[in-house]
Amino acid sequence: MKLSPRAKLALIAAIFALPIVASLTVYRFFPPEPTANYGELILPPRSLVEDALPRPGATAFRFGELRDRWILIASDSGACDAPCAAKLHVMRQVRLALGRDASRVARVFVVDDGLAPDPAALGPLEDLVVAVTPRGVAIPAGAANDRDHIYLADPRGNVMMRWTSQPDFRGMLKDLVRLLKASQIG
């Protein structure tokens, strides 16, 4: 059987078009599974701020002090209204729910408006590191000045995941348990 030149050209075009058509068909009728994590991965990860931030009544704080631990970071006003308190409470509860892995996670509250936080309001939140952004210093956009999210930094100082400021407790806990189980560092 002899093929005409047009038939040969159509056969060659079909051979090259077939994988594209097949991949589009599979993607359309068999969509990929959604990701397993609740929080939003930050790609590429961003480095933490290395500037020294003053602590109320204590020495300056640097994120480098917590290099070997996972860090939950929340940022808000020093007045810490109800949504801020709820955010800090969720961070505390998630850390406590980790059980024996709780010591692998640190919590940092960055006061981004220079107001001194009320010690009575932060009293029940033991082991919370409070750092205050000095007046006139602008911290770049990211984990240290975003009131709408709770961030997670890995032990190497890379901000790699975030949740909304009022996250689902179970989803956030599930993400942290999975990360800590798979982590070879921190």
Helices and strands as residue ranges (DSSP letters): H 5-29, E 40-47, G 63-66, E 70-76, H 82-97, G 99-104, E 105-111, H 119-122, E 128-132, E 149-153, E 158-164, H 169-182
